Amino acid sequence: MANTLLTSDVITREAQRILHQKLNFIGRVNRSYDPAFAKSGAKIGDTLRIRLPTQYKVTDGATISTQDSVQQNTSLAVTNRKHVAMDFTDEELTLDIDNFSELHLEPAMAVLAANVESDVLQNVYKDVYNQVNNVGSDITYKLVGTGRKTLVDNLSPMDSTVSAVMNTNDTLEVNDVVKGLFNPNTTLSEQYREGTLGRQAGFSFFENTMMPRHTSGTDDGTGDYLCNSAVAQSGTSLTIDTGAGTILAGDIFTVGGCFRVHPETKQSTGVLQQFVCAADIAASATTITFTPSLNGDSTDPQQNVTNAAANNSIITKVGGASAAHDISLGFHRDAFAFATADLEMPRGMDMASRKVQDGLSLRFVRGFDINNSTFVSRFDILYGYKTIRPQLAFRWANN
């Protein structure tokens, strides 16, 4: 009986299954925006505008006080492209899909998934401004609970889509802490056999080897920088006095007197609002840019702090000077979005296929290289990502 060759559809479907399985972080963020990019490659262009929930103020008494509905939005650009090239013979196409997958697809999709996920993680963590700070020490179970409190305080839905994607050291430490706590038998079994945590303290825990490691600027966090303006400042940048060290993109800081308010009642929480530096500044800098926007306007539904930044308010960087530490992320699915677009299907290929699963579009083509007289194969993905609601996420900073 003649051998049956593997088809392009079978190869693509199996490759996509492996890729989907290996995307540990991306698999747990919002991918519902993918259909907007349409077939045949991003027909809306390469940018999608995403609407964010509108906020309103409550007025006391019987007299009506009208307010405008201010629609907040953000943009998600699908402009990142990665591929992995490979080569296999017609003889290898006679293998069954399991053997072909082990020989070619597993290693190819593993490296593609690692590079895509690393690209996303190395960037989105710098958008997250809430941090459970524990630089220099191991994570504790109380800090896991502190992370949960951070999400609850920011009105995150505490449902099954809340996840904790942790670096390997944090996973080790939390596993050690919870081994003596009460857990369902199935969870204990997985913990002891596989080293996984399952669902604990409101999070579904996952381990990821691509988690970033952050090194902060040389500023020691003792309040060298001061706001420098005769008029109280708001917005996403502050005019400052020059300090004694650098503050780098991704560094967390607070502004003296700017306390976080409850998202709905606008009452002070008594806790300083955290901000994340958006661009590196040198010791000679006179401006710092950051997110979220500092808004102390009590008449604005977007208010997030008790008041604007006064002159000589102290800017305190969190974590110490040149502190190198691991990052783990706790987040609700809607904190981040990931989208792929369908790449065009070229004609005249020896093999060609494109498949979409759970918002993940993957294209496979094989063509003849006339210059070198060989068949060349490649898998491509065109994608974009965005932190759309950073208040629904936080960082654990440990070690």
C-alpha positions in Angstrom: 0.0 0.0 0.0 1.4 3.4 -1.0 2.3 5.9 1.8 -0.1 8.8 2.4 1.6 12.2 2.5 0.8 14.6 5.3 -1.2 17.5 4.0 -0.5 21.2 4.6 -3.8 21.5 6.6 -2.8 18.6 8.9 0.6 20.1 9.5 -0.8 23.6 10.2 -3.5 22.4 12.5 -0.9 20.4 14.6 1.6 23.3 14.6 -1.2 25.6 15.8 -2.2 23.2 18.5 1.3 23.1 19.9 1.8 26.9 19.6 -1.5 27.5 21.4 -0.5 25.1 24.2 2.9 26.8 24.7 1.6 30.4 24.9 1.4 30.4 28.6 0.7 34.1 29.2 -1.0 35.0 25.9 -3.4 32.2 26.3 -4.8 33.9 29.4 -5.3 37.5 28.1 -8.2 38.9 26.1 -8.1 37.8 22.4 -11.7 38.7 21.5 -10.5 41.6 19.3 -9.0 39.3 16.6 -12.1 39.1 14.3 -12.0 42.9 13.8 -8.8 42.5 11.7 -10.8 40.4 9.2 -9.6 37.9 6.6 -6.8 38.4 4.1 -4.8 40.5 6.4 -6.0 43.3 8.6 -8.5 45.0 6.3 -9.3 47.7 8.9 -5.6 48.7 8.6 -3.1 47.7 11.2 -4.6 49.5 14.2 -7.8 48.7 16.1 -9.4 51.3 18.4 -10.6 49.8 21.7 -13.3 51.5 23.7 -12.9 51.6 27.5 -15.6 51.8 30.1 -17.1 55.3 30.7 -16.9 56.7 34.2 -19.4 59.0 35.9 -19.8 61.0 39.0 -22.6 60.8 41.5 -24.3 64.1 42.7 -26.0 64.6 46.1 -29.6 66.0 46.4 -32.6 66.4 44.1 -31.1 69.0 41.7 -29.8 67.4 38.5 -26.2 68.0 37.5 -25.6 66.9 34.0 -22.3 65.6 32.8 -20.7 64.7 29.5 -20.2 61.1 28.6 -16.4 61.1 27.9 -15.5 58.0 25.9 -12.1 56.6 26.7 -10.2 54.5 24.2 -6.9 53.0 23.4 -5.3 51.6 20.2 -4.0 48.1 19.5 -1.6 47.9 16.5 -0.9 44.6 14.8 2.5 45.2 13.4 4.7 42.6 14.9 5.7 39.6 12.7 7.7 36.6 13.6 8.4 33.4 11.7 10.4 30.2 12.0 11.9 28.5 8.9 12.5 24.8 8.6 13.3 22.2 6.0 11.9 18.6 5.6 11.9 16.1 2.8 9.0 14.4 1.0 10.1 11.2 2.7 9.4 12.8 6.1 5.9 13.7 4.9 5.2 10.0 4.9 5.6 9.9 8.7 2.4 9.8 10.9 1.6 13.2 12.4 2.8 12.3 15.9 6.3 11.4 14.7 6.4 14.4 12.3 5.3 16.7 15.1 8.0 15.4 17.5 10.7 15.7 14.8 9.8 19.1 13.4 6.8 20.9 14.8 7.5 20.7 18.5 10.9 22.3 18.3 9.8 24.9 15.7 6.7 26.0 17.7 8.5 26.0 21.0 11.0 28.6 19.8 8.3 30.6 18.0 6.1 30.6 21.1 9.0 31.6 23.3 10.0 34.5 21.2 6.4 35.9 20.8 5.7 35.5 24.5 9.0 37.0 25.5 8.3 40.0 23.2 4.9 40.6 24.9 6.1 40.1 28.5 9.2 42.2 28.2 7.0 45.2 27.2 3.6 45.0 28.9 5.0 44.7 32.4 6.3 48.3 32.0 2.7 49.5 31.6 1.6 48.1 35.0 1.9 50.6 37.7 0.6 48.7 40.8 3.4 46.8 42.4 3.6 44.6 45.5 7.1 45.6 46.5 9.4 43.0 48.1 12.7 43.6 46.4 15.5 41.7 47.9 13.4 39.0 49.6 11.4 35.9 48.6 7.7 36.0 48.0 5.4 35.0 50.8 1.9 33.8 50.9 0.8 37.1 52.5 2.2 38.9 49.5 0.0 36.6 47.3 -2.9 37.9 49.3 -1.7 41.5 49.0 -1.7 41.1 45.3 -5.3 39.9 45.4 -6.2 42.9 47.6 -4.6 45.2 44.9 -7.0 43.8 42.3 -10.0 44.0 44.6 -9.2 47.6 45.5 -9.1 48.5 41.8 -12.5 46.8 41.3 -11.3 43.9 39.2 -13.8 41.2 38.7 -12.5 38.3 40.8 -13.6 35.5 38.5 -12.0 32.5 36.9 -10.1 34.6 34.4 -7.8 36.1 37.2 -4.3 34.5 36.7 -0.9 34.7 38.3 1.9 34.1 35.8 5.1 33.7 37.8 8.8 33.4 37.3 10.4 30.1 38.3 11.8 31.3 41.6 8.5 32.7 42.8 6.8 29.5 41.8 9.3 27.6 43.9 8.8 29.8 46.9 5.0 29.8 46.8 5.0 26.0 46.4 7.1 25.6 49.5 4.9 28.0 51.5 1.5 26.3 50.6 2.6 22.7 50.9 1.3 22.6 54.5 -1.9 24.4 53.9 -5.3 22.8 53.3 -6.0 22.1 49.7 -8.3 19.8 47.8 -6.8 16.4 47.1 -6.6 17.0 43.4 -4.6 20.2 43.9 -2.3 18.6 46.4 -1.6 15.7 44.0 -0.7 18.1 41.2 1.5 20.2 43.5 3.5 17.2 44.7 3.8 15.4 41.4 4.1 18.4 39.0 5.1 21.3 41.2 2.0 23.3 40.0 -0.2 25.4 42.3 -3.5 25.2 40.4 -6.0 27.7 41.8 -5.1 29.4 45.1 -6.1 32.6 46.8 -8.2 33.7 43.9 -5.6 33.1 41.2 -5.0 30.4 38.6 -1.2 29.9 38.9 1.1 29.3 36.0 4.9 29.2 35.7 6.6 31.0 32.8 10.4 31.0 32.0 10.1 34.2 29.9 9.1 36.4 32.8 11.2 39.7 32.8 13.8 40.7 35.2 13.8 44.5 36.0 16.8 46.6 37.0 15.8 50.0 38.3 17.6 53.3 38.0 20.4 54.6 40.2 18.1 56.9 42.2 18.1 55.5 45.8 14.4 56.4 46.5 15.2 58.8 49.3 13.3 61.7 47.8 16.0 63.6 45.8 13.5 64.6 43.1 10.9 67.2 43.9 8.0 68.6 41.9 9.0 72.1 40.6 6.1 74.2 39.7 4.4 77.2 41.3 1.1 75.7 40.0 -0.1 72.3 41.1 0.5 69.7 38.3 -1.6 67.0 36.7 -1.4 64.8 33.7 1.2 62.3 32.5 4.3 64.4 33.1 5.7 66.5 35.9 8.3 69.3 35.9 10.8 68.3 38.6 14.0 69.5 40.3 17.1 67.5 39.1 17.9 64.5 41.3 20.9 62.5 42.2 20.3 59.4 40.1 18.5 58.0 37.1 14.9 56.7 36.9 14.3 54.1 34.2 11.2 53.1 32.2 9.3 50.5 34.2 10.4 52.0 37.6 7.6 52.6 40.1 7.4 55.8 42.1 5.0 57.8 44.3 4.3 61.5 44.6 4.0 63.0 48.1 0.4 63.9 49.0 -1.2 62.2 46.0 -3.2 59.5 47.6 -5.2 56.9 45.6 -8.9 57.4 45.7 -11.6 54.7 45.5 -12.5 54.3 41.8 -16.2 54.9 42.4 -16.7 57.0 45.6 -13.5 59.0 45.1 -12.8 58.9 48.8 -9.1 58.8 49.8 -7.7 55.3 50.5 -4.8 56.7 52.6 -2.4 54.9 50.3 -0.1 56.8 47.9 -1.0 56.2 44.2 1.8 54.4 42.4 3.0 55.5 38.9 5.3 53.8 36.4 8.0 55.8 34.6 7.4 55.8 30.8 10.8 56.8 29.6 14.3 56.8 31.1 15.4 60.1 32.8 18.9 61.1 33.7 20.0 62.8 36.9 19.9 66.1 35.0 16.3 65.7 33.8 13.7 68.3 34.6 10.7 66.3 33.4 9.4 62.8 34.1 6.7 61.1 32.1 4.5 58.3 33.5 1.2 56.4 33.6 -1.5 56.6 34.8 -2.4 60.2 34.4 -2.3 62.0 37.7 -5.8 63.5 38.1 -6.8 65.2 41.3 -9.9 67.0 39.9 -12.8 66.2 42.2 -15.3 67.1 39.5 -13.8 64.7 36.9 -15.1 61.1 36.8 -11.5 60.1 35.9 -10.1 61.4 39.2 -7.6 58.9 40.6 -5.8 60.8 43.4 -6.8 63.2 46.2 -5.2 66.2 44.6 -2.8 67.5 42.0 1.0 67.4 42.7 2.0 70.5 44.7 5.3 72.3 44.5 8.1 70.5 46.3 6.1 67.2 46.6 8.6 64.4 47.0 9.0 61.9 44.1 10.0 58.6 45.7 11.2 55.7 43.6 10.3 52.3 44.9 12.8 49.5 45.2 16.1 51.1 45.9 19.1 52.1 43.8 20.0 49.8 40.8 17.8 47.1 42.2 17.7 44.0 40.0 14.6 41.9 40.7 12.3 39.3 39.3 8.8 40.1 38.0 5.7 38.0 38.3 2.3 39.3 37.1 -1.2 39.0 38.6 -4.0 40.1 36.3 -7.5 39.8 35.1 -7.9 38.7 31.5 -9.1 42.2 30.4 -5.9 43.9 31.6 -4.2 42.9 28.3 -5.2 42.2 24.8 -3.5 40.2 22.1 -4.6 40.0 18.5 -3.4 38.3 15.3 -4.3 39.0 11.7 -4.7 36.6 8.8 -1.7 36.8 6.5 -2.3 36.6 2.8 -2.1 33.2 1.2 0.5 33.2 -1.6 -0.1 31.4 -4.8 2.1 28.9 -6.6 3.3 27.3 -3.4 4.1 23.6 -3.0 2.1 23.6 0.2 0.1 26.4 1.9 -2.4 26.6 4.7 -3.7 29.0 7.3 -5.7 28.1 10.4 -7.2 30.1 13.2 -7.9 28.8 16.7 -9.0 30.8 19.7 -8.0 34.0 18.0 -4.6 32.7 17.0 -3.9 32.8 13.3 -0.9 30.8 11.9 0.2 30.5 8.3 2.3 27.7 6.8 3.8 27.7 3.4 6.4 25.5 1.6 8.0 26.6 -1.7 10.8 25.6 -4.0 14.0 27.6 -3.7 15.2 27.8 -7.3 18.6 29.3 -6.3 19.6 26.4 -4.1 17.3 23.7 -5.5 15.7 23.0 -2.1 12.2 23.1 -0.5 11.9 25.8 2.1 9.1 25.9 4.7 8.0 28.6 7.1 5.4 29.3 9.8 4.4 33.0 10.2 2.4 34.9 12.7 1.4 38.6 12.5 0.3 39.9 15.9 -0.1 42.9 18.2 -0.6 43.4 21.9 -1.7 46.2 24.3 -2.2 46.9 28.0 -5.7 48.1 27.8 -6.7 48.3 31.5 -3.5 48.4 33.6 -5.5 48.9 36.8 -6.6 45.2 36.5 -3.0 44.0 36.8 -0.1 44.3 39.3 3.5 43.2 39.6 5.1 41.1 42.3 8.7 42.4 42.7 10.8 39.9 44.6 14.4 38.8 45.0 
